Amino acid sequence: MKETFGETLSIEMTNMLIMAISASFVQFLAGVQMTTGYERTSDLIVQQNHSRSSTV
């Protein structure tokens, strides 16, 4: 009885740990994508400003 209870408990804890790690990993990926997207847009704006200043 004790062994089975311990096994189920450890399995539940492992599943919770895996879910928490995957959730944090997804959030990390989303944050990286947001930062890279922001950097890309800022680079585009900088390029547009350079092209405008060069044409003028």
mmCIF entry with sequence, helices, sheets and N, C-alpha, C, O atoms, coordinates in Angstrom:
data_MODEL
# 
_entry.id   MODEL 
# 
_entity.id                         1 
_entity.type                       polymer 
_entity.pdbx_number_of_molecules   1 
# 
_entity_poly.entity_id                      1 
_entity_poly.type                           'polypeptide(L)' 
_entity_poly.nstd_linkage                   no 
_entity_poly.nstd_monomer                   no 
_entity_poly.pdbx_seq_one_letter_code       MKETFGETLSIEMTNMLIMAISASFVQFLAGVQMTTGYERTSDLIVQQNHSRSSTV 
_entity_poly.pdbx_seq_one_letter_code_can   MKETFGETLSIEMTNMLIMAISASFVQFLAGVQMTTGYERTSDLIVQQNHSRSSTV 
_entity_poly.pdbx_strand_id                 A 
# 
loop_
_entity_poly_seq.entity_id 
_entity_poly_seq.num 
_entity_poly_seq.mon_id 
_entity_poly_seq.hetero 
1 1  MET n 
1 2  LYS n 
1 3  GLU n 
1 4  THR n 
1 5  PHE n 
1 6  GLY n 
1 7  GLU n 
1 8  THR n 
1 9  LEU n 
1 10 SER n 
1 11 ILE n 
1 12 GLU n 
1 13 MET n 
1 14 THR n 
1 15 ASN n 
1 16 MET n 
1 17 LEU n 
1 18 ILE n 
1 19 MET n 
1 20 ALA n 
1 21 ILE n 
1 22 SER n 
1 23 ALA n 
1 24 SER n 
1 25 PHE n 
1 26 VAL n 
1 27 GLN n 
1 28 PHE n 
1 29 LEU n 
1 30 ALA n 
1 31 GLY n 
1 32 VAL n 
1 33 GLN n 
1 34 MET n 
1 35 THR n 
1 36 THR n 
1 37 GLY n 
1 38 TYR n 
1 39 GLU n 
1 40 ARG n 
1 41 THR n 
1 42 SER n 
1 43 ASP n 
1 44 LEU n 
1 45 ILE n 
1 46 VAL n 
1 47 GLN n 
1 48 GLN n 
1 49 ASN n 
1 50 HIS n 
1 51 SER n 
1 52 ARG n 
1 53 SER n 
1 54 SER n 
1 55 THR n 
1 56 VAL n 
# 
_struct_asym.id          A 
_struct_asym.entity_id   1 
# 
_struct_conf.conf_type_id            HELX_P 
_struct_conf.id                      HELX_P1 
_struct_conf.pdbx_PDB_helix_id       AA1 
_struct_conf.beg_label_comp_id       LYS 
_struct_conf.beg_label_asym_id       A 
_struct_conf.beg_label_seq_id        2 
_struct_conf.pdbx_beg_PDB_ins_code   ? 
_struct_conf.end_label_comp_id       THR 
_struct_conf.end_label_asym_id       A 
_struct_conf.end_label_seq_id        55 
_struct_conf.pdbx_end_PDB_ins_code   ? 
_struct_conf.beg_auth_comp_id        LYS 
_struct_conf.beg_auth_asym_id        A 
_struct_conf.beg_auth_seq_id         2 
_struct_conf.end_auth_comp_id        THR 
_struct_conf.end_auth_asym_id        A 
_struct_conf.end_auth_seq_id         55 
_struct_conf.pdbx_PDB_helix_class    1 
_struct_conf.details                 ? 
_struct_conf.pdbx_PDB_helix_length   54 
# 
_struct_conf_type.id          HELX_P 
_struct_conf_type.criteria    ? 
_struct_conf_type.reference   ? 
# 
loop_
_atom_site.group_PDB 
_atom_site.id 
_atom_site.type_symbol 
_atom_site.label_atom_id 
_atom_site.label_alt_id 
_atom_site.label_comp_id 
_atom_site.label_asym_id 
_atom_site.label_entity_id 
_atom_site.label_seq_id 
_atom_site.pdbx_PDB_ins_code 
_atom_site.Cartn_x 
_atom_site.Cartn_y 
_atom_site.Cartn_z 
_atom_site.occupancy 
_atom_site.B_iso_or_equiv 
_atom_site.pdbx_formal_charge 
_atom_site.auth_seq_id 
_atom_site.auth_comp_id 
_atom_site.auth_asym_id 
_atom_site.auth_atom_id 
_atom_site.pdbx_PDB_model_num 
ATOM 1   N N  . MET A 1 1  ? 0.833  -1.201 0.000   1.00 0.00 ? 1  MET A N  1 
ATOM 2   C CA . MET A 1 1  ? 0.000  0.000  0.000   1.00 0.00 ? 1  MET A CA 1 
ATOM 3   C C  . MET A 1 1  ? 0.869  1.253  0.000   1.00 0.00 ? 1  MET A C  1 
ATOM 4   O O  . MET A 1 1  ? 0.647  2.187  -0.771  1.00 0.00 ? 1  MET A O  1 
ATOM 5   N N  . LYS A 1 2  ? 1.866  1.247  0.888   1.00 0.00 ? 2  LYS A N  1 
ATOM 6   C CA . LYS A 1 2  ? 2.719  2.435  0.960   1.00 0.00 ? 2  LYS A CA 1 
ATOM 7   C C  . LYS A 1 2  ? 3.508  2.603  -0.344  1.00 0.00 ? 2  LYS A C  1 
ATOM 8   O O  . LYS A 1 2  ? 3.653  3.718  -0.846  1.00 0.00 ? 2  LYS A O  1 
ATOM 9   N N  . GLU A 1 3  ? 4.019  1.489  -0.890  1.00 0.00 ? 3  GLU A N  1 
ATOM 10  C CA . GLU A 1 3  ? 4.829  1.587  -2.109  1.00 0.00 ? 3  GLU A CA 1 
ATOM 11  C C  . GLU A 1 3  ? 3.993  2.132  -3.268  1.00 0.00 ? 3  GLU A C  1 
ATOM 12  O O  . GLU A 1 3  ? 4.437  3.031  -3.982  1.00 0.00 ? 3  GLU A O  1 
ATOM 13  N N  . THR A 1 4  ? 2.781  1.592  -3.461  1.00 0.00 ? 4  THR A N  1 
ATOM 14  C CA . THR A 1 4  ? 1.951  2.064  -4.574  1.00 0.00 ? 4  THR A CA 1 
ATOM 15  C C  . THR A 1 4  ? 1.614  3.539  -4.389  1.00 0.00 ? 4  THR A C  1 
ATOM 16  O O  . THR A 1 4  ? 1.643  4.308  -5.349  1.00 0.00 ? 4  THR A O  1 
ATOM 17  N N  . PHE A 1 5  ? 1.293  3.940  -3.150  1.00 0.00 ? 5  PHE A N  1 
ATOM 18  C CA . PHE A 1 5  ? 0.974  5.347  -2.898  1.00 0.00 ? 5  PHE A CA 1 
ATOM 19  C C  . PHE A 1 5  ? 2.185  6.227  -3.221  1.00 0.00 ? 5  PHE A C  1 
ATOM 20  O O  . PHE A 1 5  ? 2.052  7.287  -3.833  1.00 0.00 ? 5  PHE A O  1 
ATOM 21  N N  . GLY A 1 6  ? 3.360  5.771  -2.799  1.00 0.00 ? 6  GLY A N  1 
ATOM 22  C CA . GLY A 1 6  ? 4.563  6.540  -3.091  1.00 0.00 ? 6  GLY A CA 1 
ATOM 23  C C  . GLY A 1 6  ? 4.821  6.618  -4.587  1.00 0.00 ? 6  GLY A C  1 
ATOM 24  O O  . GLY A 1 6  ? 5.235  7.660  -5.096  1.00 0.00 ? 6  GLY A O  1 
ATOM 25  N N  . GLU A 1 7  ? 4.578  5.521  -5.292  1.00 0.00 ? 7  GLU A N  1 
ATOM 26  C CA . GLU A 1 7  ? 4.801  5.523  -6.742  1.00 0.00 ? 7  GLU A CA 1 
ATOM 27  C C  . GLU A 1 7  ? 3.853  6.498  -7.433  1.00 0.00 ? 7  GLU A C  1 
ATOM 28  O O  . GLU A 1 7  ? 4.279  7.289  -8.274  1.00 0.00 ? 7  GLU A O  1 
ATOM 29  N N  . THR A 1 8  ? 2.563  6.442  -7.077  1.00 0.00 ? 8  THR A N  1 
ATOM 30  C CA . THR A 1 8  ? 1.604  7.358  -7.703  1.00 0.00 ? 8  THR A CA 1 
ATOM 31  C C  . THR A 1 8  ? 1.963  8.796  -7.367  1.00 0.00 ? 8  THR A C  1 
ATOM 32  O O  . THR A 1 8  ? 1.863  9.677  -8.222  1.00 0.00 ? 8  THR A O  1 
ATOM 33  N N  . LEU A 1 9  ? 2.382  9.044  -6.129  1.00 0.00 ? 9  LEU A N  1 
ATOM 34  C CA . LEU A 1 9  ? 2.740  10.398 -5.723  1.00 0.00 ? 9  LEU A CA 1 
ATOM 35  C C  . LEU A 1 9  ? 3.935  10.889 -6.543  1.00 0.00 ? 9  LEU A C  1 
ATOM 36  O O  . LEU A 1 9  ? 3.937  12.019 -7.032  1.00 0.00 ? 9  LEU A O  1 
ATOM 37  N N  . SER A 1 10 ? 4.946  10.035 -6.690  1.00 0.00 ? 10 SER A N  1 
ATOM 38  C CA . SER A 1 10 ? 6.129  10.440 -7.451  1.00 0.00 ? 10 SER A CA 1 
ATOM 39  C C  . SER A 1 10 ? 5.759  10.674 -8.915  1.00 0.00 ? 10 SER A C  1 
ATOM 40  O O  . SER A 1 10 ? 6.287  11.586 -9.550  1.00 0.00 ? 10 SER A O  1 
ATOM 41  N N  . ILE A 1 11 ? 4.856  9.856  -9.450  1.00 0.00 ? 11 ILE A N  1 
ATOM 42  C CA . ILE A 1 11 ? 4.442  10.036 -10.849 1.00 0.00 ? 11 ILE A CA 1 
ATOM 43  C C  . ILE A 1 11 ? 3.721  11.369 -11.002 1.00 0.00 ? 11 ILE A C  1 
ATOM 44  O O  . ILE A 1 11 ? 3.966  12.109 -11.955 1.00 0.00 ? 11 ILE A O  1 
ATOM 45  N N  . GLU A 1 12 ? 2.823  11.675 -10.051 1.00 0.00 ? 12 GLU A N  1 
ATOM 46  C CA . GLU A 1 12 ? 2.113  12.948 -10.131 1.00 0.00 ? 12 GLU A CA 1 
ATOM 47  C C  . GLU A 1 12 ? 3.091  14.112 -10.026 1.00 0.00 ? 12 GLU A C  1 
ATOM 48  O O  . GLU A 1 12 ? 2.985  15.085 -10.772 1.00 0.00 ? 12 GLU A O  1 
ATOM 49  N N  . MET A 1 13 ? 4.046  14.014 -9.099  1.00 0.00 ? 13 MET A N  1 
ATOM 50  C CA . MET A 1 13 ? 5.036  15.077 -8.940  1.00 0.00 ? 13 MET A CA 1 
ATOM 51  C C  . MET A 1 13 ? 5.861  15.234 -10.217 1.00 0.00 ? 13 MET A C  1 
ATOM 52  O O  . MET A 1 13 ? 6.152  16.355 -10.634 1.00 0.00 ? 13 MET A O  1 
ATOM 53  N N  . THR A 1 14 ? 6.237  14.122 -10.833 1.00 0.00 ? 14 THR A N  1 
ATOM 54  C CA . THR A 1 14 ? 7.015  14.188 -12.073 1.00 0.00 ? 14 THR A CA 1 
ATOM 55  C C  . THR A 1 14 ? 6.205  14.848 -13.177 1.00 0.00 ? 14 THR A C  1 
ATOM 56  O O  . THR A 1 14 ? 6.724  15.680 -13.921 1.00 0.00 ? 14 THR A O  1 
ATOM 57  N N  . ASN A 1 15 ? 4.924  14.477 -13.287 1.00 0.00 ? 15 ASN A N  1 
ATOM 58  C CA . ASN A 1 15 ? 4.079  15.090 -14.312 1.00 0.00 ? 15 ASN A CA 1 
ATOM 59  C C  . ASN A 1 15 ? 3.947  16.587 -14.073 1.00 0.00 ? 15 ASN A C  1 
ATOM 60  O O  . ASN A 1 15 ? 4.035  17.374 -15.015 1.00 0.00 ? 15 ASN A O  1 
ATOM 61  N N  . MET A 1 16 ? 3.734  16.991 -12.813 1.00 0.00 ? 16 MET A N  1 
ATOM 62  C CA . MET A 1 16 ? 3.627  18.416 -12.495 1.00 0.00 ? 16 MET A CA 1 
ATOM 63  C C  . MET A 1 16 ? 4.930  19.125 -12.846 1.00 0.00 ? 16 MET A C  1 
ATOM 64  O O  . MET A 1 16 ? 4.912  20.224 -13.400 1.00 0.00 ? 16 MET A O  1 
ATOM 65  N N  . LEU A 1 17 ? 6.057  18.500 -12.526 1.00 0.00 ? 17 LEU A N  1 
ATOM 66  C CA . LEU A 1 17 ? 7.353  19.114 -12.812 1.00 0.00 ? 17 LEU A CA 1 
ATOM 67  C C  . LEU A 1 17 ? 7.535  19.282 -14.318 1.00 0.00 ? 17 LEU A C  1 
ATOM 68  O O  . LEU A 1 17 ? 7.985  20.330 -14.781 1.00 0.00 ? 17 LEU A O  1 
ATOM 69  N N  . ILE A 1 18 ? 7.182  18.237 -15.084 1.00 0.00 ? 18 ILE A N  1 
ATOM 70  C CA . ILE A 1 18 ? 7.317  18.307 -16.545 1.00 0.00 ? 18 ILE A CA 1 
ATOM 71  C C  . ILE A 1 18 ? 6.422  19.411 -17.099 1.00 0.00 ? 18 ILE A C  1 
ATOM 72  O O  . ILE A 1 18 ? 6.840  20.179 -17.966 1.00 0.00 ? 18 ILE A O  1 
ATOM 73  N N  . MET A 1 19 ? 5.184  19.490 -16.594 1.00 0.00 ? 19 MET A N  1 
ATOM 74  C CA . MET A 1 19 ? 4.267  20.526 -17.081 1.00 0.00 ? 19 MET A CA 1 
ATOM 75  C C  . MET A 1 19 ? 4.810  21.910 -16.758 1.00 0.00 ? 19 MET A C  1 
ATOM 76  O O  . MET A 1 19 ? 4.749  22.809 -17.597 1.00 0.00 ? 19 MET A O  1 
ATOM 77  N N  . ALA A 1 20 ? 5.340  22.091 -15.550 1.00 0.00 ? 20 ALA A N  1 
ATOM 78  C CA . ALA A 1 20 ? 5.873  23.394 -15.153 1.00 0.00 ? 20 ALA A CA 1 
ATOM 79  C C  . ALA A 1 20 ? 7.065  23.764 -16.028 1.00 0.00 ? 20 ALA A C  1 
ATOM 80  O O  . ALA A 1 20 ? 7.180  24.908 -16.468 1.00 0.00 ? 20 ALA A O  1 
ATOM 81  N N  . ILE A 1 21 ? 7.950  22.806 -16.282 1.00 0.00 ? 21 ILE A N  1 
ATOM 82  C CA . ILE A 1 21 ? 9.134  23.081 -17.108 1.00 0.00 ? 21 ILE A CA 1 
ATOM 83  C C  . ILE A 1 21 ? 8.708  23.432 -18.531 1.00 0.00 ? 21 ILE A C  1 
ATOM 84  O O  . ILE A 1 21 ? 9.228  24.380 -19.119 1.00 0.00 ? 21 ILE A O  1 
ATOM 85  N N  . SER A 1 22 ? 7.765  22.673 -19.086 1.00 0.00 ? 22 SER A N  1 
ATOM 86  C CA . SER A 1 22 ? 7.318  22.940 -20.458 1.00 0.00 ? 22 SER A CA 1 
ATOM 87  C C  . SER A 1 22 ? 6.642  24.302 -20.531 1.00 0.00 ? 22 SER A C  1 
ATOM 88  O O  . SER A 1 22 ? 6.843  25.035 -21.499 1.00 0.00 ? 22 SER A O  1 
ATOM 89  N N  . ALA A 1 23 ? 5.842  24.656 -19.521 1.00 0.00 ? 23 ALA A N  1 
ATOM 90  C CA . ALA A 1 23 ? 5.155  25.954 -19.532 1.00 0.00 ? 23 ALA A CA 1 
ATOM 91  C C  . ALA A 1 23 ? 6.176  27.087 -19.477 1.00 0.00 ? 23 ALA A C  1 
ATOM 92  O O  . ALA A 1 23 ? 6.071  28.055 -20.231 1.00 0.00 ? 23 ALA A O  1 
ATOM 93  N N  . SER A 1 24 ? 7.164  26.970 -18.588 1.00 0.00 ? 24 SER A N  1 
ATOM 94  C CA . SER A 1 24 ? 8.181  28.016 -18.485 1.00 0.00 ? 24 SER A CA 1 
ATOM 95  C C  . SER A 1 24 ? 8.999  28.081 -19.771 1.00 0.00 ? 24 SER A C  1 
ATOM 96  O O  . SER A 1 24 ? 9.407  29.163 -20.194 1.00 0.00 ? 24 SER A O  1 
ATOM 97  N N  . PHE A 1 25 ? 9.241  26.923 -20.398 1.00 0.00 ? 25 PHE A N  1 
ATOM 98  C CA . PHE A 1 25 ? 9.994  26.902 -21.651 1.00 0.00 ? 25 PHE A CA 1 
ATOM 99  C C  . PHE A 1 25 ? 9.212  27.614 -22.750 1.00 0.00 ? 25 PHE A C  1 
ATOM 100 O O  . PHE A 1 25 ? 9.783  28.363 -23.542 1.00 0.00 ? 25 PHE A O  1 
ATOM 101 N N  . VAL A 1 26 ? 7.888  27.373 -22.791 1.00 0.00 ? 26 VAL A N  1 
ATOM 102 C CA . VAL A 1 26 ? 7.051  28.037 -23.801 1.00 0.00 ? 26 VAL A CA 1 
ATOM 103 C C  . VAL A 1 26 ? 7.065  29.544 -23.569 1.00 0.00 ? 26 VAL A C  1 
ATOM 104 O O  . VAL A 1 26 ? 7.183  30.317 -24.520 1.00 0.00 ? 26 VAL A O  1 
ATOM 105 N N  . GLN A 1 27 ? 6.945  29.965 -22.306 1.00 0.00 ? 27 GLN A N  1 
ATOM 106 C CA . GLN A 1 27 ? 6.983  31.392 -22.000 1.00 0.00 ? 27 GLN A CA 1 
ATOM 107 C C  . GLN A 1 27 ? 8.330  31.979 -22.416 1.00 0.00 ? 27 GLN A C  1 
ATOM 108 O O  . GLN A 1 27 ? 8.383  33.082 -22.960 1.00 0.00 ? 27 GLN A O  1 
ATOM 109 N N  . PHE A 1 28 ? 9.418  31.250 -22.164 1.00 0.00 ? 28 PHE A N  1 
ATOM 110 C CA . PHE A 1 28 ? 10.749 31.723 -22.546 1.00 0.00 ? 28 PHE A CA 1 
ATOM 111 C C  . PHE A 1 28 ? 10.848 31.891 -24.060 1.00 0.00 ? 28 PHE A C  1 
ATOM 112 O O  . PHE A 1 28 ? 11.379 32.889 -24.545 1.00 0.00 ? 28 PHE A O  1 
ATOM 113 N N  . LEU A 1 29 ? 10.329 30.902 -24.812 1.00 0.00 ? 29 LEU A N  1 
ATOM 114 C CA . LEU A 1 29 ? 10.357 30.991 -26.272 1.00 0.00 ? 29 LEU A CA 1 
ATOM 115 C C  . LEU A 1 29 ? 9.541  32.182 -26.739 1.00 0.00 ? 29 LEU A C  1 
ATOM 116 O O  . LEU A 1 29 ? 9.975  32.920 -27.623 1.00 0.00 ? 29 LEU A O  1 
ATOM 117 N N  . ALA A 1 30 ? 8.362  32.379 -26.158 1.00 0.00 ? 30 ALA A N  1 
ATOM 118 C CA . ALA A 1 30 ? 7.515  33.509 -26.549 1.00 0.00 ? 30 ALA A CA 1 
ATOM 119 C C  . ALA A 1 30 ? 8.244  34.821 -26.268 1.00 0.00 ? 30 ALA A C  1 
ATOM 120 O O  . ALA A 1 30 ? 8.199  35.741 -27.085 1.00 0.00 ? 30 ALA A O  1 
ATOM 121 N N  . GLY A 1 31 ? 8.909  34.913 -25.131 1.00 0.00 ? 31 GLY A N  1 
ATOM 122 C CA . GLY A 1 31 ? 9.643  36.129 -24.806 1.00 0.00 ? 31 GLY A CA 1 
ATOM 123 C C  . GLY A 1 31 ? 10.774 36.370 -25.790 1.00 0.00 ? 31 GLY A C  1 
ATOM 124 O O  . GLY A 1 31 ? 11.002 37.506 -26.204 1.00 0.00 ? 31 GLY A O  1 
ATOM 125 N N  . VAL A 1 32 ? 11.483 35.322 -26.166 1.00 0.00 ? 32 VAL A N  1 
ATOM 126 C CA . VAL A 1 32 ? 12.577 35.471 -27.135 1.00 0.00 ? 32 VAL A CA 1 
ATOM 127 C C  . VAL A 1 32 ? 12.022 35.937 -28.475 1.00 0.00 ? 32 VAL A C  1 
ATOM 128 O O  . VAL A 1 32 ? 12.597 36.825 -29.105 1.00 0.00 ? 32 VAL A O  1 
ATOM 129 N N  . GLN A 1 33 ? 10.917 35.351 -28.917 1.00 0.00 ? 33 GLN A N  1 
ATOM 130 C CA . GLN A 1 33 ? 10.326 35.755 -30.190 1.00 0.00 ? 33 GLN A CA 1 
ATOM 131 C C  . GLN A 1 33 ? 9.905  37.219 -30.136 1.00 0.00 ? 33 GLN A C  1 
ATOM 132 O O  . GLN A 1 33 ? 10.109 37.958 -31.099 1.00 0.00 ? 33 GLN A O  1 
ATOM 133 N N  . MET A 1 34 ? 9.317  37.647 -29.013 1.00 0.00 ? 34 MET A N  1 
ATOM 134 C CA . MET A 1 34 ? 8.886  39.042 -28.889 1.00 0.00 ? 34 MET A CA 1 
ATOM 135 C C  . MET A 1 34 ? 10.088 39.975 -28.965 1.00 0.00 ? 34 MET A C  1 
ATOM 136 O O  . MET A 1 34 ? 10.039 40.988 -29.663 1.00 0.00 ? 34 MET A O  1 
ATOM 137 N N  . THR A 1 35 ? 11.169 39.650 -28.255 1.00 0.00 ? 35 THR A N  1 
ATOM 138 C CA . THR A 1 35 ? 12.336 40.528 -28.257 1.00 0.00 ? 35 THR A CA 1 
ATOM 139 C C  . THR A 1 35 ? 12.966 40.574 -29.647 1.00 0.00 ? 35 THR A C  1 
ATOM 140 O O  . THR A 1 35 ? 13.346 41.648 -30.115 1.00 0.00 ? 35 THR A O  1 
ATOM 141 N N  . THR A 1 36 ? 13.083 39.431 -30.310 1.00 0.00 ? 36 THR A N  1 
ATOM 142 C CA . THR A 1 36 ? 13.676 39.423 -31.649 1.00 0.00 ? 36 THR A CA 1 
ATOM 143 C C  . THR A 1 36 ? 12.784 40.200 -32.609 1.00 0.00 ? 36 THR A C  1 
ATOM 144 O O  . THR A 1 36 ? 13.289 40.944 -33.449 1.00 0.00 ? 36 THR A O  1 
ATOM 145 N N  . GLY A 1 37 ? 11.467 40.042 -32.499 1.00 0.00 ? 37 GLY A N  1 
ATOM 146 C CA . GLY A 1 37 ? 10.551 40.783 -33.363 1.00 0.00 ? 37 GLY A CA 1 
ATOM 147 C C  . GLY A 1 37 ? 10.693 42.279 -33.131 1.00 0.00 ? 37 GLY A C  1 
ATOM 148 O O  . GLY A 1 37 ? 10.694 43.057 -34.085 1.00 0.00 ? 37 GLY A O  1 
ATOM 149 N N  . TYR A 1 38 ? 10.814 42.692 -31.862 1.00 0.00 ? 38 TYR A N  1 
ATOM 150 C CA . TYR A 1 38 ? 10.971 44.113 -31.547 1.00 0.00 ? 38 TYR A CA 1 
ATOM 151 C C  . TYR A 1 38 ? 12.281 44.637 -32.124 1.00 0.00 ? 38 TYR A C  1 
ATOM 152 O O  . TYR A 1 38 ? 12.320 45.730 -32.688 1.00 0.00 ? 38 TYR A O  1 
ATOM 153 N N  . GLU A 1 39 ? 13.350 43.863 -31.984 1.00 0.00 ? 39 GLU A N  1 
ATOM 154 C CA . GLU A 1 39 ? 14.636 44.291 -32.534 1.00 0.00 ? 39 GLU A CA 1 
ATOM 155 C C  . GLU A 1 39 ? 14.552 44.417 -34.051 1.00 0.00 ? 39 GLU A C  1 
ATOM 156 O O  . GLU A 1 39 ? 15.101 45.354 -34.631 1.00 0.00 ? 39 GLU A O  1 
ATOM 157 N N  . ARG A 1 40 ? 13.865 43.473 -34.695 1.00 0.00 ? 40 ARG A N  1 
ATOM 158 C CA . ARG A 1 40 ? 13.743 43.530 -36.152 1.00 0.00 ? 40 ARG A CA 1 
ATOM 159 C C  . ARG A 1 40 ? 12.985 44.781 -36.576 1.00 0.00 ? 40 ARG A C  1 
ATOM 160 O O  . ARG A 1 40 ? 13.396 45.470 -37.509 1.00 0.00 ? 40 ARG A O  1 
ATOM 161 N N  . THR A 1 41 ? 11.873 45.078 -35.893 1.00 0.00 ? 41 THR A N  1 
ATOM 162 C CA . THR A 1 41 ? 11.096 46.263 -36.260 1.00 0.00 ? 41 THR A CA 1 
ATOM 163 C C  . THR A 1 41 ? 11.929 47.519 -36.037 1.00 0.00 ? 41 THR A C  1 
ATOM 164 O O  . THR A 1 41 ? 11.899 48.430 -36.866 1.00 0.00 ? 41 THR A O  1 
ATOM 165 N N  . SER A 1 42 ? 12.676 47.586 -34.929 1.00 0.00 ? 42 SER A N  1 
ATOM 166 C CA . SER A 1 42 ? 13.503 48.761 -34.673 1.00 0.00 ? 42 SER A CA 1 
ATOM 167 C C  . SER A 1 42 ? 14.585 48.871 -35.745 1.00 0.00 ? 42 SER A C  1 
ATOM 168 O O  . SER A 1 42 ? 14.894 49.976 -36.193 1.00 0.00 ? 42 SER A O  1 
ATOM 169 N N  . ASP A 1 43 ? 15.165 47.747 -36.164 1.00 0.00 ? 43 ASP A N  1 
ATOM 170 C CA . ASP A 1 43 ? 16.163 47.776 -37.233 1.00 0.00 ? 43 ASP A CA 1 
ATOM 171 C C  . ASP A 1 43 ? 15.538 48.296 -38.519 1.00 0.00 ? 43 ASP A C  1 
ATOM 172 O O  . ASP A 1 43 ? 16.152 49.090 -39.232 1.00 0.00 ? 43 ASP A O  1 
ATOM 173 N N  . LEU A 1 44 ? 14.315 47.852 -38.822 1.00 0.00 ? 44 LEU A N  1 
ATOM 174 C CA . LEU A 1 44 ? 13.637 48.323 -40.028 1.00 0.00 ? 44 LEU A CA 1 
ATOM 175 C C  . LEU A 1 44 ? 13.419 49.827 -39.945 1.00 0.00 ? 44 LEU A C  1 
ATOM 176 O O  . LEU A 1 44 ? 13.635 50.541 -40.924 1.00 0.00 ? 44 LEU A O  1 
ATOM 177 N N  . ILE A 1 45 ? 12.992 50.315 -38.781 1.00 0.00 ? 45 ILE A N  1 
ATOM 178 C CA . ILE A 1 45 ? 12.756 51.754 -38.622 1.00 0.00 ? 45 ILE A CA 1 
ATOM 179 C C  . ILE A 1 45 ? 14.064 52.509 -38.818 1.00 0.00 ? 45 ILE A C  1 
ATOM 180 O O  . ILE A 1 45 ? 14.092 53.548 -39.478 1.00 0.00 ? 45 ILE A O  1 
ATOM 181 N N  . VAL A 1 46 ? 15.150 51.988 -38.244 1.00 0.00 ? 46 VAL A N  1 
ATOM 182 C CA . VAL A 1 46 ? 16.451 52.652 -38.385 1.00 0.00 ? 46 VAL A CA 1 
ATOM 183 C C  . VAL A 1 46 ? 16.859 52.678 -39.855 1.00 0.00 ? 46 VAL A C  1 
ATOM 184 O O  . VAL A 1 46 ? 17.347 53.698 -40.343 1.00 0.00 ? 46 VAL A O  1 
ATOM 185 N N  . GLN A 1 47 ? 16.664 51.560 -40.567 1.00 0.00 ? 47 GLN A N  1 
ATOM 186 C CA . GLN A 1 47 ? 17.021 51.517 -41.985 1.00 0.00 ? 47 GLN A CA 1 
ATOM 187 C C  . GLN A 1 47 ? 16.192 52.529 -42.769 1.00 0.00 ? 47 GLN A C  1 
ATOM 188 O O  . GLN A 1 47 ? 16.722 53.221 -43.638 1.00 0.00 ? 47 GLN A O  1 
ATOM 189 N N  . GLN A 1 48 ? 14.892 52.622 -42.469 1.00 0.00 ? 48 GLN A N  1 
ATOM 190 C CA . GLN A 1 48 ? 14.039 53.583 -43.172 1.00 0.00 ? 48 GLN A CA 1 
ATOM 191 C C  . GLN A 1 48 ? 14.526 55.003 -42.906 1.00 0.00 ? 48 GLN A C  1 
ATOM 192 O O  . GLN A 1 48 ? 14.589 55.819 -43.825 1.00 0.00 ? 48 GLN A O  1 
ATOM 193 N N  . ASN A 1 49 ? 14.872 55.302 -41.657 1.00 0.00 ? 49 ASN A N  1 
ATOM 194 C CA . ASN A 1 49 ? 15.350 56.641 -41.332 1.00 0.00 ? 49 ASN A CA 1 
ATOM 195 C C  . ASN A 1 49 ? 16.651 56.936 -42.084 1.00 0.00 ? 49 ASN A C  1 
ATOM 196 O O  . ASN A 1 49 ? 16.827 58.044 -42.592 1.00 0.00 ? 49 ASN A O  1 
ATOM 197 N N  . HIS A 1 50 ? 17.554 55.971 -42.160 1.00 0.00 ? 50 HIS A N  1 
ATOM 198 C CA . HIS A 1 50 ? 18.812 56.172 -42.883 1.00 0.00 ? 50 HIS A CA 1 
ATOM 199 C C  . HIS A 1 50 ? 18.536 56.423 -44.362 1.00 0.00 ? 50 HIS A C  1 
ATOM 200 O O  . HIS A 1 50 ? 19.136 57.315 -44.960 1.00 0.00 ? 50 HIS A O  1 
ATOM 201 N N  . SER A 1 51 ? 17.635 55.646 -44.954 1.00 0.00 ? 51 SER A N  1 
ATOM 202 C CA . SER A 1 51 ? 17.342 55.813 -46.375 1.00 0.00 ? 51 SER A CA 1 
ATOM 203 C C  . SER A 1 51 ? 16.707 57.184 -46.610 1.00 0.00 ? 51 SER A C  1 
ATOM 204 O O  . SER A 1 51 ? 17.017 57.844 -47.602 1.00 0.00 ? 51 SER A O  1 
ATOM 205 N N  . ARG A 1 52 ? 15.831 57.613 -45.720 1.00 0.00 ? 52 ARG A N  1 
ATOM 206 C CA . ARG A 1 52 ? 15.196 58.928 -45.882 1.00 0.00 ? 52 ARG A CA 1 
ATOM 207 C C  . ARG A 1 52 ? 16.244 60.029 -45.798 1.00 0.00 ? 52 ARG A C  1 
ATOM 208 O O  . ARG A 1 52 ? 16.267 60.936 -46.629 1.00 0.00 ? 52 ARG A O  1 
ATOM 209 N N  . SER A 1 53 ? 17.115 59.946 -44.786 1.00 0.00 ? 53 SER A N  1 
ATOM 210 C CA . SER A 1 53 ? 18.111 61.000 -44.610 1.00 0.00 ? 53 SER A CA 1 
ATOM 211 C C  . SER A 1 53 ? 19.069 61.012 -45.807 1.00 0.00 ? 53 SER A C  1 
ATOM 212 O O  . SER A 1 53 ? 19.515 62.084 -46.218 1.00 0.00 ? 53 SER A O  1 
ATOM 213 N N  . SER A 1 54 ? 19.392 59.856 -46.367 1.00 0.00 ? 54 SER A N  1 
ATOM 214 C CA . SER A 1 54 ? 20.319 59.807 -47.495 1.00 0.00 ? 54 SER A CA 1 
ATOM 215 C C  . SER A 1 54 ? 19.641 60.378 -48.741 1.00 0.00 ? 54 SER A C  1 
ATOM 216 O O  . SER A 1 54 ? 20.281 61.078 -49.526 1.00 0.00 ? 54 SER A O  1 
ATOM 217 N N  . THR A 1 55 ? 18.342 60.082 -48.929 1.00 0.00 ? 55 THR A N  1 
ATOM 218 C CA . THR A 1 55 ? 17.651 60.603 -50.107 1.00 0.00 ? 55 THR A CA 1 
ATOM 219 C C  . THR A 1 55 ? 17.500 62.114 -49.984 1.00 0.00 ? 55 THR A C  1 
ATOM 220 O O  . THR A 1 55 ? 17.606 62.827 -50.982 1.00 0.00 ? 55 THR A O  1 
ATOM 221 N N  . VAL A 1 56 ? 17.254 62.615 -48.766 1.00 0.00 ? 56 VAL A N  1 
ATOM 222 C CA . VAL A 1 56 ? 17.112 64.064 -48.563 1.00 0.00 ? 56 VAL A CA 1 
ATOM 223 C C  . VAL A 1 56 ? 18.502 64.659 -48.469 1.00 0.00 ? 56 VAL A C  1 
ATOM 224 O O  . VAL A 1 56 ? 18.645 65.869 -48.297 1.00 0.00 ? 56 VAL A O  1 
# 
